[in-house]
Amino acid sequence: MATWQYYTMPSGTEAVSSCNALARFVDFGRGRYGGGGGGRRGIKLDRLILMRKWQLRPMKRSFSVRNVSSEHQQKVKDPLTQQEESPGSRHPFPPDASSITSSIKYHAEFTPLFSPEKFELPKAYFATAQSIRDALIINWNATYDYYERLNVKQAYYLSMEFLQGRALLNAIGNLGFTGAYSEALSNLGHNLEKIATQEPDAALGNGGLGRLASCFLDSLATLNYPAWGYGLRYKYGLFKQRITKDGQEEVAEDWLEMSNPWEIMRNDVTYPIKFYGKVLTDSDGKKHWIGGEDIKAVAYDVPIPGYETKTTISLRLWSTKAPSGEFDLSMFNSGKHTQAAEALYNAEKICYVLYPGDESLEGKTLRLKQQYTLCSASLQDIIARFERRSGTKVKWVEFPEKVAVQMNDTHPTLCIPELMRILIDVKGLSWKEAWNITQRTVAYTNHTVLPEALEKWSLELMQKLLPRHVEIIEMIDEELVRTIVSEYGKEDSNLLEKKLKEMRILENVELPAAFSDLLVKLKASPVAVSTDELCESEEEEEDDEEIEPADGKSKSVKGGIQGTKKKIPEPVPDLPKLVRMANLCVIGGHAVNGVAEIHSEIVKDEVFNDFFKLWPEKFQNKTNGVTPRRWIRFCNPDLSKIITSWTGSEDWVLNTEKLSELRKFADNDDLQAQWRAAKRSNKLKVASLIKEKTGYTVSPDSMFDIQVKRIHEYKRQLLNILGIVYRYKMMKEISASERKKKFVPRVCIFGGKAFATYVQAKRIVKFITDVGATVNHDPDIGDLLKVIFVPDYNVSVAELLIPASELSQHISTAGMEASGTSNMKFAMNGCILIGTLDGANVEIREEVGEDNFFLFGARANEIAGLRKERAEGKFIPDPRFEEVKKFVRSGVFGSSSYDELLGSLEGNKGFGRADYFLVGKDFPSYIDCQAKVDEAYKDQKRWTRMSIMNTAGSYKFSSDRTIHEYAREIWNIKPVELP
């Protein structure tokens, strides 16, 4: 039972001894010293130090247990006095500047990471972070103990990414200590904001997937839901982006070089992870996975504090290592140093990099190892907690009543076979029992409709790396085949074959033995494509292709085989045997959700239509959301003050529906003046950032037009930059006076990372920077147009850019963006969106009003027809689109060749061609819409009204709302507020 007493702290150097004593006293309350007599003698002595030498007196405090089924509260006893105490507040020290100053001084001297001579910014940051961590640990431990004692159902959110951003200001703000910390640091000669800039962003994520996960953790803590996050502790992150004359360069992240003050390594929380080996079967049929490569997963915990609540939940990150015994000392001493440490390196590299390149077999293997490590370590930890909380009588049937596992995309899919393996092989349950438990425990969030993101793993690789899991997956696949046959019958063999081909987990794999005679034609080889058919299919290609047939005679696809009339059919290669992870997610879980209304409909109608027809009750929508704490309250204090003033309180921070009250003031001149002043203040900060990061000077009086997100063809940064090129071309063709009259000054800002092996995305980055290098130095254009690429875009950069934004581009090809969350952040901060009807844009437009959203482009239901039209050669490009491509090829942006980039927009078919993402199709609509943007911006009263309406309409897009829906409709958990 956790109990605590809190003491007012002395100031100055005398705080040191009392802090040490207090720390031991608090640890005693948690039982860390309670096992032996020495510990009790120590605690008595510490209490004497606290109460006599330093004249400290315990403050009355409360700690009660709330029965979740009623309002009855149970009083608990103080561990020393054994007296019952009543509820009250709980802080490790009063949030006053004097106590905080003492705490920071203490950590600067006694938790040192720097030499003692100076108290400069890095040292001040670490001491400040350690000081606030003390406050978090009290609430953190209390939260953990409370959940343990109540044994409530807990949700576990598994994600390969958590894009946290900086923690210091968020933690201080959530605890309500901002003013006190500002004063304390001022007393010590420092500024809180400057101290905060010393913190590197945690390199645990890349894009919206990881940022969503982090917003969810913030909401879970704030709303008092019992939940944890699980991820991996990447030493070098994805990469740090540098922009040079050659485009993007990648270097390793260094966020852990000076350690991380927020994490606590749990040396007592480690789990074994196995790879390779073989599976043996006992005489009684029990399976044993033996041999292979064994490593350890070690837990590092990061506290996630809620806003204005004591609840502090955990993000548990796994790091990997091999036992020290794996270091071959004799080999090392013989001079074979690399080989001696090979086992250690192989274990540690699993958590080196987020999304290691997977072009090679080694890269694929490493990625699969990462995914299995996350799943296995997390499930072992979850099961150990379930067993501990269950006491002496573990009832496995109750596991889904205490545990909810949410798989954030397909990366944690191996949770399904791993949970089955543990329940069957380790805990001794039957297949039927384990399958029932697994399906009731696990749920899956789909984040994409892109085929390459619906992961498929090589069956051969998985058999080698995870042999037992493949056996389990094969059995699940057999169960699915049985269900499909039962559902569709055997009468229509073509229909049955089609359903089996589309729905099975195992792709290009023979049917299970029990069904081997079901469809004779499934056993036949695929029909070979004749040379005539090859010739016909290649007729439309521009170039002949020389290929080498089996007889060695040269052959032209157009002309046939030279020297003979006989046509030799090409051998059909064996299709790769694959494991479809998304199908396994749908089959193995009890719920599947999309992340925006339009996306969820696509999931049901297209991506998983066959499964939806089979199990319609599994499919749900959970539109994404973002935390208003980080994304308005803390990153945009000027706007926050205005919102609080006009809505009458800070209630909007927890109840974003209050934002809608701004609508009735949207035309108020006073509000509009304040609104524009706040926006300009934020733009000045971004102008300084741009100067620092790029060397370019921009005017805060220009419109700030921003597109920041992962660089990908479907997100269509290429459409944006081609639109800018068109704008630049038009400017150059008219006089200076006409330019100023026709065009609104713009600063066009890009940010985002292209995956290291994604060549086309890196070409887009290079093209953007080349355009900027030309436009930004053109004296004819001046401040009328600037093109900026902000390097190494991350959460901290976003926290500056988003409050300053006036126009934000969310222009993905309709139907391809699952949701997006940056669009929500921009809208919350009064930014007006230009976009397609894709992802959450649809719902944002509905809430903010059609007049306050710039819409263009094809609709999702038109995309397939437009691609078909293109393939048939019927697409006629707009003349302006052709002009822009010609202008780019003229060399105006330097000597680089853009043939590969522009070539992707040309032709009617072929890999990497035919404008799959419909840039050319949407270009004229986009250009026309941008002209409407210019006209609207010229009327600042209208523009400010639109801005206010965007903030007012963003109330629906709080992650608090999303988490309530997950908790109620998928996880079946309830809030548990600490007393």
C-alpha positions, 0 to 999 in steps of 0.5 A: 500500500502506497502512502506518503507524507509531504514536507515543506522544503527549506531554501538554500544549501540546507535543502540537500540533506532534507531532500535525501532524507525525504527521498528515503522516507518516500521510498520507505512508504512504497516498501522499498526499504521495508524488508529489513530492520536496517531500513526501518532504523534508517527511516526513523533517523531520516524522520528525525532529520526532517522533523528536528534538525531542519524543523520540518513538519509533515503536511496533512495529506490524503490518499483514498481508494475509490471503489469504481463501482460506487462513490464509497471511499476507503481511508488508508493508514499512514505507515508510521502513525497507523492513523487513518487520514482523509482525502486532500492534495498531493504535491512533492513540494508546494509549487512556489518559486522558493521551493522550486529554486531549492529543488533545481539547486539540489539537482544541479549539485547532487544529480550532476551530469555536468561539471560543478563550476558553471550553471549554463543552459544545458545544466540548467535544463537537466536540473529543471527537468529532474526537479519537475520529474520529482513531482511526476514520480510522486503522482506516477507511483501513486497512479501505478499503485492505485491501478494495482490495488483496484485491479481495473481493466487497463488499455495498452496502446502498442505503436512503433512510433510515439512522436512526443516532442519536448516534455518540459513545458508540457509537464510543467503546464499540465501540473500548473507550475508554469508561473512558479518555474518561470520565477524560480529560473529567473531567480537563478538567472535563466529564462524558462523558454530558453531552458526549454529549447535545450531539450531535444525532441525525442526521436521516437517517431516520424509522422502522424502515426506517432504524433497521434499516439502521443496525443492519445497518451496525453488524453488518456492521462488527462481523462483518467483512463487506466492505460499505458503505451508501449513502444521501442526506444530508438537510439538514433531515431529515424534520422536528422535531416540536413538540406544541402545543394544536393537536397536531403541528407540523413544523419543519425539523431543524437537525442540520447547523447547527453541522456534523457532526464525523463526516462527511468530504466527499470532494471528489474523489468526484463523479458527474454526474446527469442529468434530462429531456433526450431519447434519440438513436439512432446508426446502429449502434443505440447510445443516447445520453441528451442534454440536460436538467438536469445536476447533481452528486452529492458524497460525504460519508462517515461511519465505521461502527466495528465492536465490538472489531474494527479493521473500520470500514466506510463509510456514503456519503451523497450531497449534490447541487449544480450547478456554479458555472457554473450561477449566472447572474451577469449575471442576478443583477447585473440584479436577478433574484436568484432566477432567477440561482440557480435552477439551484443551488437546484433541484439542492440541494433534492433533498437538503433533506428526507426524503420531501417531500410528494408531493400535488403534481406538484412533490413527486412529481418531487422524490421521483423525483429523490431516488430516481434520485440515490441509485441513479445516484450509488451505482452509478457509484461501485460501478462505478468501484470495480469497474473500479479493482480490476479493473486493466487487464482489466475482465471485466464477467461477473465483476461479480456475483462482486465486487458485491452490491446490496441494495435496502432496500424499493422506493425504490432500484428504479431501480438496475435500469434504471440499471445496465442503462443504464450497462452498455449505453449507457456500457460497450457490453455487449449487452442479454443480457449486461447483463440477466444481470449485473443479475439476478445482482447485485441483490436486494430486501427487501420491508418492507410489504404496504400497497398505498400502500407498494408504489410506483407511479410515473406513467409520464408523469412518468417518461418526462419525467424519465428517458426512457432508463430508461422505454425500458429498463423497457419492454423488461424488461416485454416480456421479462416478457410473453414469459415469462408467455405461455410459462409459461401458454400462449395457450389460456386467454385469460382466465387469460393476461389475468389474469396479465398484468394482475397481473404486468406492470411497466406498469399500464394500458399496451397490450401491447408491439407484438410481442404486440398481437394476442395478446388482442383484448379487451385492446385494448378499452376497459373496460366502462362502468358503467351508471347502474343499477349505479351506483344499486345500488352507491350504495343503501347510502350514507346520503346522496344525491349530486348529480352532473352528467351530460353533458347538464347535467340534474341527476341523483340517484343514487337517483332517476335522471335528472330529466325523462327515463327514458333512462339515460345511461352515465357516461363511463369515465375513462382509467386512469392509466398506472403503473410498478409498482416492486415488480414491477420489483424482483422481476423484476430481482433474484435474491432477494426476502426478507420480514422476518419468518416470517409476513410472508414467507409473506404475500409468497409467498401474497398480495403476489407470489403469481404471481411466487412460482409462477413463480420460487419459488427467489427468495423467502426469509425474513430476520427482522429483528434489532437490534444488541445493542451500541446496544440493550443494552450501551450504552443500558442499562449497569445491565442489561448489568452484571447480564447479564455477572455472571450469564452469566459474561462479556461474550461475550453482546454478540457472541454473544447466544445467551448471553442464553438462560442467564438462563432458569435464573436467572429465579426467583433472588431475588438476580437478581430484586432486581438486575433490579428495581433496574436497571429502577427506575434507568432509570425515574427517568431517564425521569421526568426526561426527561418532566418536561423535555420535557412538564412533567408529573411521573410516579411511577417506582413506576407501570407504564411502558406504552409505545408508540413508533413511527411514527404510522399507522392500522395501528399502531393508536395509536388502539386504545391511546388508546381503551383508556386512555379506557375505563380512565379512564372506569371509574376515574371511575365508582368510588370512590377506594378501589375505584380503588386496589384495581382498577387498577395505577398506569400511565404511558402513554407515546406517541412517534412522528411522523405524516407531515406530510400524513397528516391522520388520523395527525395527528388521532390525535396531537391526540387523545392529547395532549387525553386527556393534558391532561384525565387528567393534571390530574384530582385524582381520578385522581392517579398512578393514570393519566398519559398522556404524548406525548413530542415529537420521538421519535428514537433518543436518546429511544428509548435512554432509554425502552426500558430503562425500559419494563415493558409495550410495545404492538405492536398492529398489525392482524394481517398488516399489520406486516411485522416491527417491530424496536422489539418486539425492542429492548423484549424485549431490555431485559426489557420484556413485550409486549402484541400481536397475532400480527403481524410478528416478534411471532409469533417473539418469542412463540415464543422468550420463551414464551407465558406471557410475552407478552400476546396478543389480537386477530384472526389474520392469516388472519381479517382478510379475512373480518372486513372482508367481514363488516363490508362486509355489515353483519354486524358487531356492536360490543361495548357497551364500544366504543360507550360509549367513543366516546360518552364521547369525544363528550361533550366530556370531553376539550375542545371539539375535534371528533373526528367525523372520527377516530371516523367512521373506525371507523363505517359499513360501507363507503366511503373513510376509514370502515368501520374498515378496521384493525379497532379495534372488532373487537379492542377487547374482546379488548384490554381483557380482555388489559389486565386480565390485565396488571394482575393480572400486575403486582400479582405483582412476582415473577411479573412480574420472572420474565417480564421476565427470560424476555423478555431471555433469549428475545431472543437470536434477534433480534440483527442479527448473526444476520440479517446472517450469513443475508444474507451467506450466502444472498443476497450470497455474501460472507465475513468479511474480518478485518483483520490 
